[in-house]
Amino acid sequence: MAFTSAITERGVQGNKRVNRGTYTNTAGSTGGDITTGLNRCDEFRLIPNDTSVESNATVVNETLPVAGGVVTIVTDANQSGYWTAEGV
């Protein structure tokens, strides 16, 4: 099972930092930890990509805000997609 994620964009919107990235599950993986690059993650959004078949909702397995900025997600097996995190 393999899960990877990457930050692809870093920015600021108002008084919040906004980071965006990708996640990829392979070999039957069903999620993992996304390091957002934030000290505290206040909001987190997931968008499965158009090549992933989604039988179940992709979910954030955390109570926000998350101190430390590492967010655990749960997905269907082998699903890939995009994420957006806002915080400080």
N, C-alpha and C positions, 0 to 999 in steps of 0.2 A: 504494500500500500504506500502511495506517495502523494503528498500534498505539498504544493509550493505556492507562494504568493510573492508579489513584487509591487513596490511603489513605482508608479509610472509618471506621477505628476504631483508637485507640491505647490501650494498657493495659500493666499489669505483672502478671506471674504469677511468684510466688516472687522470685528474683533476676534474672529475665529481663524484657526489654521484649517485648511481643507486639503487633504491628501487623497489621491485616487490611485487605484491599482488594479491588478488582475489576480485571480486565483485559478489553480488548476489541480484537479484530482485525477490520478491515474491508478492503474492496477487495483481497481475496486475501492479506492479510498472514498470516504464519505464525509470529508471535512477536515478541519484542522485549525491551527492558530494563525491569525493574520497580524503581523506586526505593523501597526499603522504609522509609526514614526511620530506619534503624538505622545505627550506626557499624560493626557487624560482625553479619552474619547467620549464625547457627549452624544453624538449621533452617528449611526452607521447604516449604510444601505448596500444591498446586494442586488445585482442584476445578472442572472444566468445568461450566457451568450446564446446566440440563435442556433448553434449546432448541438446544444444540450437538450435532451428530452427531460422535462421536469415532471415526475410523477407526484412528488411531495414538495411542499413549500420549503425553500431554502431559508434557514433560520439562524439568527444570532443566538448563541447559547450563553448569554451574559445578561446581567442587569446593568443597564447604562445609568450613569457614566461609569466608565472603566478606568481606574487608575492604572498607569503604566502603558496604556494604549495597545495592549495585546487583546484581540477579540477572537473568540472561538466561534466557528461556524459549523453547522451541520447541513449537509447537502445529500442529494441522491448520489449514488456511486458514479464516479468518473465525470462529474459535472464540472464545468469551468465557467468562469464569468468575470465580472467586474465588481469593484467595491468603491465606495466613497466614505470617508471618515471625516468628521468635523470635531474640533475640540481645541485644546490649548497645548 
